[in-house]
Amino acid sequence: MGNCLIAFQRTALGQQLGQALQGRSLMGDAHNGLFLAAPPRTSKSTFLRGDLPFDDE
């Protein structure tokens, strides 16, 4: 059996984190930074590249 990579889209989570990081969330202090922790090979980089919105304004 070959390697089969399945990507699960997490756009809603990405949008929530994006708003929090920009200081648009009512609660929390995520605008100070983000620490993303998970076991190896759990698509942390894929999440940052594909699901976290990036606005270069």
C-alpha positions, 0 to 999 in steps of 0.5 A, a space after each residue: 500500500 502506498 502513502 495516501 495523504 488526506 488533507 482535512 480542511 479546517 477553514 473555520 478554525 483558521 478564520 477564528 485564529 486569524 481574527 484572534 491573532 489580528 486582535 478582532 476577538 472579544 476574548 483572549 490575548 491571541 494577538 500577542 502570538 500563537 504557539 502551535 503544538 501537536 505531535 509530529 506529522 499532524 499537519 501543523 505546517 499544512 494548516 498554517 499554509 492552507 487554512 490560516 487566512 493571510 492578509 498582507 495589508 
